Amino acid sequence: MRKKLLLLPVLFFAAINLTQAQVWLELGAKGMMGMTGLANANINGDSEHDSSLGFATSLGGVANLNFGDYHGLTFEMLGATYSHSMTYRGAAGNRTVNMEWESIDAYLLYRFFRSNGAFAELGGKATYLRGAQQSFGTDWSDVSGKYTDRYWSGCFGVGGFVTANKVLTVKTGIRAEYAFTDLMSAEGQAENYPTFYTNYDTYEETRPFRIGFYMEVTFGVGGIAQSQCGARGVIFGTGYN
């Protein structure tokens, strides 16, 4: 599944004749923030649990490889923090369960642009965890071993240009992400994480999701384009002008 997910943007370009398209490279920075939650059939269907959406932020670098006026590939490497909270109403009273994890998120997405500056994006994300902690009431614990080292997500978003010239391009957008693999490791699954304090008849995977707003600022490095005389050569700047 995850291999097919990561190959999806590449397949979009199988039909594009790159020898004729103008190719442009942009490098820059990206920031994203939004709400995050967990999909877990046991927790979501349990009347003793009330879940609340958490907050997630991401910041890092982006590289855009654009082919002609309508197609592009986006590569992103973002440092991220995620959180989620629940209230458990057990026999001993209400307890708050907080979950937090930090990661490096690697994205590969295909973008389709319209002539009015709007675009849609589709692709995948690999999340590499750098650490995790979880609380039960007021007691916090390092649960890095209970959480997986890596999980995979699918991504879809829409956005548009705020401004663009020969050097600088600013874009904003909204992106939705949903994990296709479990947030918990084999050790965490065996101990019924993240709800280690209660028991269910069967184990259910915990899959993070997020909806976030982002801003992207890139600088045109240059590209290869065809001049009026038909020759192809390197042009510095960006193709969005």
C-alpha positions in Angstrom: 0.0 0.0 0.0 2.6 2.5 1.0 4.8 1.8 -2.1 1.8 2.4 -4.3 1.0 5.6 -2.4 4.5 7.1 -2.9 4.5 6.1 -6.5 1.2 7.7 -7.2 2.6 11.2 -8.1 5.1 9.6 -10.4 2.4 7.8 -12.3 0.7 11.1 -13.1 3.8 12.1 -15.0 4.1 9.0 -17.1 1.9 10.6 -19.8 3.7 14.0 -19.8 6.3 14.6 -22.5 9.1 16.2 -20.5 11.2 16.8 -23.5 8.7 19.5 -24.6 7.6 20.9 -21.3 9.2 23.9 -19.6 10.8 22.7 -16.3 11.1 25.1 -13.4 12.7 24.6 -9.9 11.6 26.5 -6.8 13.1 26.2 -3.3 11.8 27.7 -0.2 10.1 27.4 3.3 6.8 26.1 4.4 4.8 26.3 7.6 1.5 24.5 8.5 -0.8 24.5 11.4 -4.2 22.8 12.1 -6.3 20.3 14.0 -5.3 16.7 14.5 -7.2 13.6 15.8 -7.1 9.9 16.0 -9.3 7.3 14.3 -9.6 4.2 16.6 -12.7 2.1 16.4 -12.5 1.1 20.1 -12.0 4.6 21.4 -14.5 6.2 19.0 -17.2 3.7 19.9 -16.6 3.7 23.7 -19.1 5.7 25.8 -16.4 6.0 28.5 -14.1 8.0 26.2 -14.6 11.6 25.0 -12.0 12.7 22.4 -11.0 16.2 21.6 -9.1 17.4 18.6 -5.5 18.4 19.2 -3.2 20.9 17.5 -0.4 20.2 15.1 2.3 22.5 13.7 4.9 21.9 11.0 7.9 24.0 9.7 10.6 23.2 7.2 11.7 23.3 3.6 10.0 22.7 0.2 11.2 22.0 -3.3 8.8 22.4 -6.3 9.6 20.9 -9.7 7.1 22.4 -12.2 6.5 21.0 -15.7 4.9 23.5 -18.0 1.9 25.6 -16.8 -0.2 22.9 -15.3 1.8 20.1 -13.6 4.3 19.9 -10.7 5.9 17.7 -8.1 6.3 19.0 -4.6 8.9 17.6 -2.1 8.7 18.7 1.5 10.7 17.9 4.7 8.9 19.4 7.7 9.6 19.1 11.5 6.2 18.6 13.2 4.6 18.3 16.6 1.2 16.6 17.1 -1.1 16.4 20.1 -4.4 14.7 21.0 -6.4 14.5 24.2 -9.2 12.3 25.6 -11.2 12.1 28.8 -11.7 8.6 30.3 -14.6 8.2 32.7 -13.5 5.1 34.7 -14.5 3.7 38.1 -11.9 5.9 39.8 -13.3 9.0 38.2 -12.5 11.1 35.2 -8.9 11.1 33.9 -7.4 13.2 31.1 -5.3 11.4 28.6 -2.9 13.6 26.6 -0.8 12.3 23.7 2.1 14.2 22.1 4.6 13.2 19.5 7.3 14.9 17.4 8.3 13.8 14.0 10.0 14.6 10.7 7.4 14.5 7.9 8.5 13.8 4.3 6.0 14.6 1.6 5.8 13.8 -2.1 2.8 15.3 -3.9 1.6 15.9 -7.4 0.0 19.3 -8.2 -2.3 20.3 -11.0 -2.5 24.0 -11.6 -5.3 26.0 -13.2 -4.8 29.1 -15.3 -6.3 31.3 -12.5 -3.6 30.3 -10.0 -5.7 27.7 -8.1 -4.3 24.2 -7.7 -5.1 20.7 -6.3 -2.5 18.3 -4.8 -2.5 14.6 -4.1 0.2 12.3 -2.7 1.7 10.7 0.4 3.6 11.4 3.6 6.0 9.4 5.6 6.1 10.4 9.3 9.3 9.5 11.2 8.8 9.8 15.0 11.5 11.4 17.1 9.8 11.0 20.4 6.4 10.6 22.1 4.9 11.1 25.6 1.6 10.3 27.1 -0.2 11.3 30.3 -2.9 9.5 32.4 -4.2 12.1 34.7 -1.3 14.1 35.9 1.3 11.4 35.3 3.4 11.8 32.2 5.5 9.0 30.7 8.0 8.7 27.8 6.2 6.2 25.5 8.6 6.3 22.5 8.9 2.5 22.6 5.1 2.1 22.5 4.7 4.3 19.4 5.9 3.3 16.0 9.0 4.6 14.4 7.2 5.5 11.2 3.7 5.6 9.7 2.3 6.4 6.3 -0.4 8.8 5.3 -2.4 9.9 2.2 -2.7 13.6 1.5 -5.1 15.8 -0.5 -5.3 19.6 -0.6 -6.3 22.7 -2.5 -4.6 26.1 -2.7 -3.8 29.1 -4.7 -1.3 31.8 -5.4 -1.1 34.9 -3.2 1.6 36.6 -5.2 4.1 35.6 -7.9 6.8 37.3 -9.8 10.1 36.3 -11.5 11.8 35.7 -8.1 9.3 35.1 -5.3 6.1 33.0 -5.1 3.7 32.8 -2.2 1.0 30.2 -2.0 -1.5 29.2 0.6 -3.7 26.1 0.9 -5.6 23.6 3.0 -4.5 20.0 3.3 -6.1 16.9 4.7 -4.1 13.9 5.8 -5.1 10.4 6.9 -2.8 7.6 8.1 -3.0 4.2 6.5 -0.8 2.5 9.1 -0.9 2.2 12.9 0.6 4.9 15.3 1.4 2.2 17.8 4.4 -0.2 17.7 4.3 -4.0 18.2 5.1 -3.4 21.9 2.4 -0.8 22.2 -0.1 -3.0 20.5 0.7 -5.8 22.9 0.0 -3.5 25.9 -3.2 -2.0 24.3 -1.8 1.5 23.8 -2.9 4.2 23.7 -5.6 2.9 26.2 -3.4 0.8 28.3 -5.6 1.5 31.4 -8.6 -0.4 30.0 -9.3 -3.6 28.0 -11.1 -4.3 24.8 -12.1 -7.6 23.2 -10.0 -6.9 20.1 -7.1 -4.6 19.2 -7.9 -1.7 16.8 -5.3 0.3 15.0 -4.8 4.0 15.9 -4.6 6.2 12.8 -3.8 9.9 13.0 -5.4 12.4 10.8 -5.0 16.2 10.3 -6.6 19.1 8.5 -4.2 22.1 8.3 -3.7 25.5 6.7 -0.3 26.2 5.2 1.7 29.0 3.7 4.6 28.4 1.3 7.2 30.9 0.2 9.5 29.8 -2.6 12.2 31.4 -4.7 12.7 30.7 -8.4 16.1 29.0 -8.9 15.7 28.6 -12.6 14.6 26.1 -15.3 14.8 24.9 -18.8 12.5 26.5 -21.4 12.2 26.8 -25.1 12.8 30.2 -26.7 11.0 31.7 -29.7 13.7 30.4 -32.0 13.1 26.8 -30.8 16.3 26.3 -28.8 16.1 25.1 -25.2 18.3 26.6 -22.5 18.6 27.5 -18.8 16.6 30.5 -17.6 17.0 31.9 -14.1 14.0 32.8 -11.9 10.5 31.3 -12.0 8.1 30.3 -14.6 5.2 32.0 -12.8 5.2 35.5 -14.4 
